[in-house]
Amino acid sequence: MDYIATYVKAPHDSNGNPQRGYLVYGVNTGKVQFFDQDFRGPSFLPEELEGTIGYGAVMEVTKKEYKKLKSEYSNYHSLSTYHPY
């Protein structure tokens, strides 16, 4: 297992959109990346990560905490070469 993923849930935003995603931790690298689910459904993680992830707990956060996680970890910290966008 190279990565551990925690499912992050926050209340819907002011437009009624769901706020869900995975915070993925690289076990060997110590790096973190956030993958926002948007409207892509349950299989929104890159296919290249399939079979290398262990899934952890569900973490419920506030809207503010979700926005901060998304902002801090979406594109800044890389899990080797994987980027959600």
N, CA, C and O atoms as CSV, one atom per row, in Angstrom:
chain,resi,resn,atom,element,x,y,z
A,1,MET,N,N,0.856,-1.182,0.000
A,1,MET,CA,C,0.000,0.000,0.000
A,1,MET,C,C,0.895,1.237,0.000
A,1,MET,O,O,1.669,1.462,0.930
A,2,ASP,N,N,0.773,2.028,-1.058
A,2,ASP,CA,C,1.600,3.225,-1.201
A,2,ASP,C,C,0.918,4.489,-0.691
A,2,ASP,O,O,1.583,5.466,-0.346
A,3,TYR,N,N,-0.420,4.465,-0.646
A,3,TYR,CA,C,-1.185,5.651,-0.258
A,3,TYR,C,C,-2.302,5.285,0.707
A,3,TYR,O,O,-2.832,4.174,0.675
A,4,ILE,N,N,-2.647,6.235,1.560
A,4,ILE,CA,C,-3.802,6.093,2.439
A,4,ILE,C,C,-4.739,7.254,2.133
A,4,ILE,O,O,-4.329,8.415,2.136
A,5,ALA,N,N,-5.999,6.928,1.871
A,5,ALA,CA,C,-6.984,7.945,1.499
A,5,ALA,C,C,-8.049,8.090,2.579
A,5,ALA,O,O,-8.620,7.102,3.042
A,6,THR,N,N,-8.302,9.314,2.968
A,6,THR,CA,C,-9.375,9.637,3.904
A,6,THR,C,C,-10.454,10.404,3.148
A,6,THR,O,O,-10.176,11.422,2.514
A,7,TYR,N,N,-11.678,9.911,3.221
A,7,TYR,CA,C,-12.797,10.574,2.552
A,7,TYR,C,C,-13.232,11.759,3.390
A,7,TYR,O,O,-13.513,11.613,4.579
A,8,VAL,N,N,-13.288,12.926,2.780
A,8,VAL,CA,C,-13.615,14.168,3.477
A,8,VAL,C,C,-14.989,14.647,3.026
A,8,VAL,O,O,-15.253,14.764,1.829
A,9,LYS,N,N,-15.863,14.924,3.995
A,9,LYS,CA,C,-17.230,15.389,3.708
A,9,LYS,C,C,-17.498,16.688,4.443
A,9,LYS,O,O,-17.165,16.831,5.619
A,10,ALA,N,N,-18.101,17.631,3.742
A,10,ALA,CA,C,-18.540,18.889,4.348
A,10,ALA,C,C,-19.983,19.126,3.930
A,10,ALA,O,O,-20.451,18.520,2.967
A,11,PRO,N,N,-20.695,19.995,4.636
A,11,PRO,CA,C,-22.059,20.335,4.207
A,11,PRO,C,C,-22.037,20.933,2.800
A,11,PRO,O,O,-21.013,21.459,2.366
A,12,HIS,N,N,-23.156,20.855,2.094
A,12,HIS,CA,C,-23.269,21.434,0.752
A,12,HIS,C,C,-22.942,22.926,0.812
A,12,HIS,O,O,-23.178,23.586,1.824
A,13,ASP,N,N,-22.402,23.440,-0.281
A,13,ASP,CA,C,-22.105,24.872,-0.329
A,13,ASP,C,C,-23.393,25.682,-0.471
A,13,ASP,O,O,-24.485,25.114,-0.488
A,14,SER,N,N,-23.270,26.990,-0.572
A,14,SER,CA,C,-24.445,27.869,-0.610
A,14,SER,C,C,-25.304,27.656,-1.859
A,14,SER,O,O,-26.470,28.050,-1.875
A,15,ASN,N,N,-24.753,27.047,-2.892
A,15,ASN,CA,C,-25.506,26.747,-4.113
A,15,ASN,C,C,-26.105,25.345,-4.093
A,15,ASN,O,O,-26.740,24.926,-5.061
A,16,GLY,N,N,-25.907,24.626,-3.004
A,16,GLY,CA,C,-26.436,23.275,-2.885
A,16,GLY,C,C,-25.539,22.191,-3.455
A,16,GLY,O,O,-25.950,21.036,-3.564
A,17,ASN,N,N,-24.307,22.558,-3.822
A,17,ASN,CA,C,-23.373,21.587,-4.387
A,17,ASN,C,C,-22.689,20.777,-3.287
A,17,ASN,O,O,-22.329,21.326,-2.246
A,18,PRO,N,N,-22.507,19.479,-3.513
A,18,PRO,CA,C,-21.833,18.656,-2.511
A,18,PRO,C,C,-20.352,19.027,-2.415
A,18,PRO,O,O,-19.734,19.434,-3.398
A,19,GLN,N,N,-19.812,18.881,-1.236
A,19,GLN,CA,C,-18.384,19.126,-1.013
A,19,GLN,C,C,-17.797,17.838,-0.455
A,19,GLN,O,O,-17.890,17.558,0.740
A,20,ARG,N,N,-17.190,17.061,-1.349
A,20,ARG,CA,C,-16.637,15.758,-1.008
A,20,ARG,C,C,-15.294,15.593,-1.707
A,20,ARG,O,O,-15.064,16.164,-2.774
A,21,GLY,N,N,-14.429,14.825,-1.110
A,21,GLY,CA,C,-13.152,14.548,-1.752
A,21,GLY,C,C,-12.316,13.589,-0.929
A,21,GLY,O,O,-12.716,13.170,0.158
A,22,TYR,N,N,-11.153,13.246,-1.455
A,22,TYR,CA,C,-10.211,12.393,-0.745
A,22,TYR,C,C,-8.944,13.170,-0.440
A,22,TYR,O,O,-8.409,13.870,-1.299
A,23,LEU,N,N,-8.474,13.042,0.782
A,23,LEU,CA,C,-7.177,13.538,1.195
A,23,LEU,C,C,-6.274,12.309,1.147
A,23,LEU,O,O,-6.441,11.379,1.936
A,24,VAL,N,N,-5.320,12.308,0.223
A,24,VAL,CA,C,-4.483,11.129,-0.018
A,24,VAL,C,C,-3.070,11.398,0.478
A,24,VAL,O,O,-2.432,12.380,0.099
A,25,TYR,N,N,-2.597,10.493,1.340
A,25,TYR,CA,C,-1.272,10.606,1.953
A,25,TYR,C,C,-0.346,9.564,1.340
A,25,TYR,O,O,-0.678,8.378,1.319
A,26,GLY,N,N,0.809,9.991,0.842
A,26,GLY,CA,C,1.805,9.070,0.300
A,26,GLY,C,C,2.611,8.465,1.438
A,26,GLY,O,O,3.382,9.167,2.092
A,27,VAL,N,N,2.445,7.184,1.680
A,27,VAL,CA,C,3.100,6.510,2.800
A,27,VAL,C,C,4.618,6.617,2.695
A,27,VAL,O,O,5.286,6.880,3.696
A,28,ASN,N,N,5.167,6.422,1.516
A,28,ASN,CA,C,6.616,6.444,1.333
A,28,ASN,C,C,7.178,7.848,1.156
A,28,ASN,O,O,8.343,8.097,1.466
A,29,THR,N,N,6.357,8.761,0.659
A,29,THR,CA,C,6.845,10.106,0.360
A,29,THR,C,C,6.500,11.125,1.438
A,29,THR,O,O,7.183,12.139,1.580
A,30,GLY,N,N,5.436,10.856,2.202
A,30,GLY,CA,C,4.986,11.819,3.201
A,30,GLY,C,C,4.246,12.998,2.602
A,30,GLY,O,O,3.903,13.942,3.314
A,31,LYS,N,N,3.994,12.956,1.301
A,31,LYS,CA,C,3.303,14.067,0.638
A,31,LYS,C,C,1.810,13.834,0.638
A,31,LYS,O,O,1.337,12.699,0.703
A,32,VAL,N,N,1.074,14.934,0.562
A,32,VAL,CA,C,-0.381,14.899,0.633
A,32,VAL,C,C,-0.973,15.594,-0.583
A,32,VAL,O,O,-0.449,16.605,-1.049
A,33,GLN,N,N,-2.069,15.044,-1.092
A,33,GLN,CA,C,-2.795,15.692,-2.188
A,33,GLN,C,C,-4.281,15.535,-1.928
A,33,GLN,O,O,-4.731,14.508,-1.422
A,34,PHE,N,N,-5.042,16.571,-2.282
A,34,PHE,CA,C,-6.488,16.534,-2.129
A,34,PHE,C,C,-7.117,16.383,-3.502
A,34,PHE,O,O,-6.782,17.119,-4.430
A,35,PHE,N,N,-8.040,15.417,-3.633
A,35,PHE,CA,C,-8.763,15.184,-4.877
A,35,PHE,C,C,-10.223,15.528,-4.635
A,35,PHE,O,O,-10.917,14.836,-3.891
A,36,ASP,N,N,-10.690,16.606,-5.270
A,36,ASP,CA,C,-12.059,17.069,-5.111
A,36,ASP,C,C,-12.983,16.221,-5.985
A,36,ASP,O,O,-12.695,16.006,-7.162
A,37,GLN,N,N,-14.084,15.742,-5.422
A,37,GLN,CA,C,-14.995,14.881,-6.159
A,37,GLN,C,C,-15.814,15.635,-7.196
A,37,GLN,O,O,-16.145,15.076,-8.242
A,38,ASP,N,N,-16.144,16.889,-6.928
A,38,ASP,CA,C,-17.026,17.656,-7.822
A,38,ASP,C,C,-18.262,16.834,-8.138
A,38,ASP,O,O,-18.921,16.334,-7.225
A,39,PHE,N,N,-18.586,16.687,-9.408
A,39,PHE,CA,C,-19.750,15.903,-9.823
A,39,PHE,C,C,-19.326,14.637,-10.567
A,39,PHE,O,O,-20.095,14.096,-11.362
A,40,ARG,N,N,-18.108,14.167,-10.311
A,40,ARG,CA,C,-17.568,13.034,-11.057
A,40,ARG,C,C,-17.991,11.670,-10.523
A,40,ARG,O,O,-17.686,10.650,-11.141
A,41,GLY,N,N,-18.673,11.631,-9.411
A,41,GLY,CA,C,-19.119,10.350,-8.878
A,41,GLY,C,C,-18.054,9.659,-8.042
A,41,GLY,O,O,-17.006,10.238,-7.758
A,42,PRO,N,N,-18.323,8.419,-7.649
A,42,PRO,CA,C,-17.461,7.740,-6.682
A,42,PRO,C,C,-16.079,7.342,-7.200
A,42,PRO,O,O,-15.169,7.158,-6.392
A,43,SER,N,N,-15.886,7.204,-8.500
A,43,SER,CA,C,-14.575,6.773,-8.997
A,43,SER,C,C,-13.836,7.935,-9.656
A,43,SER,O,O,-13.570,7.910,-10.857
A,44,PHE,N,N,-13.512,8.937,-8.871
A,44,PHE,CA,C,-12.889,10.137,-9.419
A,44,PHE,C,C,-11.393,10.209,-9.191
A,44,PHE,O,O,-10.750,11.143,-9.669
A,45,LEU,N,N,-10.812,9.246,-8.471
A,45,LEU,CA,C,-9.362,9.236,-8.278
A,45,LEU,C,C,-8.701,8.759,-9.572
A,45,LEU,O,O,-9.299,7.980,-10.314
A,46,PRO,N,N,-7.477,9.215,-9.853
A,46,PRO,CA,C,-6.795,8.787,-11.074
A,46,PRO,C,C,-6.652,7.264,-11.125
A,46,PRO,O,O,-6.356,6.629,-10.113
A,47,GLU,N,N,-6.863,6.691,-12.301
A,47,GLU,CA,C,-6.772,5.239,-12.470
A,47,GLU,C,C,-5.405,4.706,-12.078
A,47,GLU,O,O,-5.294,3.567,-11.623
A,48,GLU,N,N,-4.364,5.512,-12.247
A,48,GLU,CA,C,-3.002,5.094,-11.935
A,48,GLU,C,C,-2.822,4.751,-10.451
A,48,GLU,O,O,-1.903,4.018,-10.085
A,49,LEU,N,N,-3.702,5.284,-9.604
A,49,LEU,CA,C,-3.598,5.022,-8.171
A,49,LEU,C,C,-4.338,3.758,-7.752
A,49,LEU,O,O,-4.206,3.306,-6.614
A,50,GLU,N,N,-5.121,3.181,-8.675
A,50,GLU,CA,C,-5.899,1.986,-8.368
A,50,GLU,C,C,-4.987,0.855,-7.901
A,50,GLU,O,O,-3.951,0.592,-8.512
A,51,GLY,N,N,-5.373,0.196,-6.830
A,51,GLY,CA,C,-4.601,-0.915,-6.311
A,51,GLY,C,C,-3.455,-0.515,-5.399
A,51,GLY,O,O,-2.790,-1.376,-4.824
A,52,THR,N,N,-3.218,0.782,-5.263
A,52,THR,CA,C,-2.114,1.247,-4.411
A,52,THR,C,C,-2.614,1.999,-3.185
A,52,THR,O,O,-1.817,2.474,-2.376
A,53,ILE,N,N,-3.947,2.109,-3.044
A,53,ILE,CA,C,-4.533,2.918,-1.979
A,53,ILE,C,C,-5.218,2.049,-0.934
A,53,ILE,O,O,-5.950,1.116,-1.262
A,54,GLY,N,N,-4.965,2.376,0.330
A,54,GLY,CA,C,-5.737,1.818,1.426
A,54,GLY,C,C,-6.683,2.912,1.890
A,54,GLY,O,O,-6.266,4.053,2.090
A,55,TYR,N,N,-7.949,2.573,2.060
A,55,TYR,CA,C,-8.935,3.588,2.416
A,55,TYR,C,C,-9.116,3.638,3.922
A,55,TYR,O,O,-9.320,2.615,4.575
A,56,GLY,N,N,-9.039,4.856,4.466
A,56,GLY,CA,C,-9.186,5.061,5.898
A,56,GLY,C,C,-10.589,5.498,6.253
A,56,GLY,O,O,-11.563,5.109,5.609
A,57,ALA,N,N,-10.674,6.291,7.260
A,57,ALA,CA,C,-11.952,6.732,7.812
A,57,ALA,C,C,-12.584,7.847,6.988
A,57,ALA,O,O,-11.974,8.410,6.079
A,58,VAL,N,N,-13.815,8.137,7.337
A,58,VAL,CA,C,-14.522,9.300,6.790
A,58,VAL,C,C,-14.326,10.439,7.776
A,58,VAL,O,O,-14.513,10.265,8.980
A,59,MET,N,N,-13.950,11.602,7.269
A,59,MET,CA,C,-13.717,12.763,8.115
A,59,MET,C,C,-14.746,13.835,7.757
A,59,MET,O,O,-14.760,14.335,6.633
A,60,GLU,N,N,-15.600,14.184,8.709
A,60,GLU,CA,C,-16.576,15.247,8.477
A,60,GLU,C,C,-15.978,16.561,8.947
A,60,GLU,O,O,-15.483,16.667,10.069
A,61,VAL,N,N,-16.030,17.560,8.078
A,61,VAL,CA,C,-15.430,18.866,8.362
A,61,VAL,C,C,-16.444,19.967,8.074
A,61,VAL,O,O,-17.488,19.726,7.468
A,62,THR,N,N,-16.123,21.166,8.515
A,62,THR,CA,C,-16.961,22.329,8.214
A,62,THR,C,C,-16.684,22.801,6.785
A,62,THR,O,O,-15.715,22.372,6.159
A,63,LYS,N,N,-17.532,23.678,6.283
A,63,LYS,CA,C,-17.317,24.258,4.953
A,63,LYS,C,C,-15.968,24.974,4.886
A,63,LYS,O,O,-15.243,24.874,3.897
A,64,LYS,N,N,-15.655,25.687,5.943
A,64,LYS,CA,C,-14.403,26.444,5.998
A,64,LYS,C,C,-13.193,25.503,5.989
A,64,LYS,O,O,-12.214,25.755,5.287
A,65,GLU,N,N,-13.263,24.434,6.757
A,65,GLU,CA,C,-12.166,23.462,6.800
A,65,GLU,C,C,-11.988,22.777,5.441
A,65,GLU,O,O,-10.863,22.545,5.000
A,66,TYR,N,N,-13.102,22.458,4.786
A,66,TYR,CA,C,-13.050,21.821,3.469
A,66,TYR,C,C,-12.349,22.737,2.465
A,66,TYR,O,O,-11.471,22.307,1.716
A,67,LYS,N,N,-12.749,23.986,2.467
A,67,LYS,CA,C,-12.154,24.956,1.547
A,67,LYS,C,C,-10.655,25.083,1.791
A,67,LYS,O,O,-9.873,25.199,0.847
A,68,LYS,N,N,-10.257,25.060,3.063
A,68,LYS,CA,C,-8.838,25.169,3.409
A,68,LYS,C,C,-8.060,23.941,2.937
A,68,LYS,O,O,-6.974,24.077,2.372
A,69,LEU,N,N,-8.606,22.741,3.164
A,69,LEU,CA,C,-7.939,21.512,2.710
A,69,LEU,C,C,-7.783,21.519,1.190
A,69,LEU,O,O,-6.723,21.197,0.654
A,70,LYS,N,N,-8.854,21.890,0.520
A,70,LYS,CA,C,-8.837,21.932,-0.947
A,70,LYS,C,C,-7.806,22.939,-1.452
A,70,LYS,O,O,-7.071,22.671,-2.402
A,71,SER,N,N,-7.766,24.084,-0.811
A,71,SER,CA,C,-6.833,25.136,-1.203
A,71,SER,C,C,-5.381,24.741,-0.934
A,71,SER,O,O,-4.509,24.976,-1.770
A,72,GLU,N,N,-5.124,24.155,0.202
A,72,GLU,CA,C,-3.749,23.839,0.598
A,72,GLU,C,C,-3.171,22.625,-0.107
A,72,GLU,O,O,-1.965,22.575,-0.347
A,73,TYR,N,N,-3.999,21.643,-0.445
A,73,TYR,CA,C,-3.465,20.380,-0.932
A,73,TYR,C,C,-3.877,19.971,-2.337
A,73,TYR,O,O,-3.457,18.905,-2.788
A,74,SER,N,N,-4.670,20.749,-3.050
A,74,SER,CA,C,-5.112,20.328,-4.382
A,74,SER,C,C,-4.002,20.330,-5.419
A,74,SER,O,O,-3.882,19.364,-6.173
A,75,ASN,N,N,-3.206,21.349,-5.488
A,75,ASN,CA,C,-2.192,21.406,-6.533
A,75,ASN,C,C,-0.782,21.657,-6.020
A,75,ASN,O,O,0.171,21.585,-6.796
A,76,TYR,N,N,-0.628,21.943,-4.767
A,76,TYR,CA,C,0.689,22.298,-4.237
A,76,TYR,C,C,1.556,21.080,-3.974
A,76,TYR,O,O,2.697,21.023,-4.432
A,77,HIS,N,N,1.032,20.110,-3.247
A,77,HIS,CA,C,1.797,18.916,-2.910
A,77,HIS,C,C,1.480,17.820,-3.907
A,77,HIS,O,O,0.315,17.479,-4.110
A,78,SER,N,N,2.488,17.279,-4.517
A,78,SER,CA,C,2.288,16.256,-5.535
A,78,SER,C,C,2.526,14.866,-4.975
A,78,SER,O,O,3.434,14.662,-4.169
A,79,LEU,N,N,1.718,13.915,-5.399
A,79,LEU,CA,C,1.955,12.504,-5.104
A,79,LEU,C,C,2.715,11.971,-6.309
A,79,LEU,O,O,2.105,11.426,-7.228
A,80,SER,N,N,3.987,12.113,-6.321
A,80,SER,CA,C,4.872,11.827,-7.441
A,80,SER,C,C,4.376,12.640,-8.637
A,80,SER,O,O,4.579,13.854,-8.652
A,81,THR,N,N,3.746,12.043,-9.626
A,81,THR,CA,C,3.339,12.817,-10.806
A,81,THR,C,C,1.837,12.979,-10.932
A,81,THR,O,O,1.377,13.530,-11.932
A,82,TYR,N,N,1.054,12.527,-9.971
A,82,TYR,CA,C,-0.402,12.548,-10.120
A,82,TYR,C,C,-1.000,13.885,-9.717
A,82,TYR,O,O,-0.711,14.417,-8.645
A,83,HIS,N,N,-1.832,14.412,-10.590
A,83,HIS,CA,C,-2.558,15.645,-10.331
A,83,HIS,C,C,-4.001,15.445,-10.780
A,83,HIS,O,O,-4.242,14.844,-11.827
A,84,PRO,N,N,-4.961,15.939,-10.005
A,84,PRO,CA,C,-6.354,15.712,-10.367
A,84,PRO,C,C,-6.840,16.520,-11.556
A,84,PRO,O,O,-7.847,16.167,-12.170
A,85,TYR,N,N,-6.154,17.585,-11.890
A,85,TYR,CA,C,-6.646,18.443,-12.976
A,85,TYR,C,C,-5.633,18.550,-14.085
A,85,TYR,O,O,-5.878,19.232,-15.080
